[in-house]
């Protein structure tokens, strides 16, 4: 009878906040928690004897390890590819990934720090126009890769490489901000991210002079983060999750900049305000903010009754010019 490999269950958290109009994620400090020289998402074991549910376990160890009280928490997927936690003679790690949101109102963090998520995915931030890294580094290499014949061990896919580039990266097509994971998976498959070389992928050997395309992460944590980013961008459109990142009172300008920061796109100012106000998502508090430096701005709060009035009270916004 073949020997069985023990399986351990872990919990990974992509914990997101927005500071100074930049989405930030919590990462453990380099060189800790088995991450080597690369950043890692916070992770810990699940103890079925101590925790009644997976989410309770996640909230408990995050609070204990970082002093952060999580707000919104959503389970993503199970990540269990062989080699994700390379332990040749040890247990196979199956990890449940989570997206968690917080306003970041914490004291000094314990063994972790906030890091901008666009440092790991610089091609995802279109607020200043198309990122240079796409035109100068990514697209030429992807087109060269797409022109190659698939390897003998490459999985059979319904779309050819060039078609996948068009769908994921909008090459000769349109950019879809939600396809974060698909873009990262394509870059990994083409050997264009450091994790592919770390995992010994054959495709990575084609690019000996490849510059670093975004900051790499330990294990498969950049894949988990890509999953969380795509999920949150999609969720903005049909759930009021953005308010989990806002203070109790805020201006419409701050709300728009937060949505833009998460989606990586600019929004039309008047259309955004019309959508938010007519959609019943917010209500004025009667207070004003003088922090704008100009005319005092009205302060609003999330109108919680909207979740009872509409089945999908999100922000179905389209990119535009401010």
Secondary structure, DSSP 8 states (H G I E B T S, - for coil): ------EEEEEEEEEEEEETTEEEEEEE-TTSTT-TTSBEEEEEE--TTT-SSHHHHHHHHHHHHH------EEEEEEE--TTTT--TTS-EEEEEEEEEE-----SS-SSEEEEEGGGT-GGG--TTSS-HHIIIIIHHHHHHHHTS---TTS---SS-HHHHHHHHH-TTS---TT-HHHHHHHHHHTT-SHHHHHTT-GGGGG-TT----S--BSTTHHHHHHHHHHHHHHHTTTS-GGGGGS-SSB-HHHHHHHHHHHHTS-B-HHHHHHHHHHTT-EEEEEEEE-TTSSS-EEEEEE-TTHHHH-TT------B---
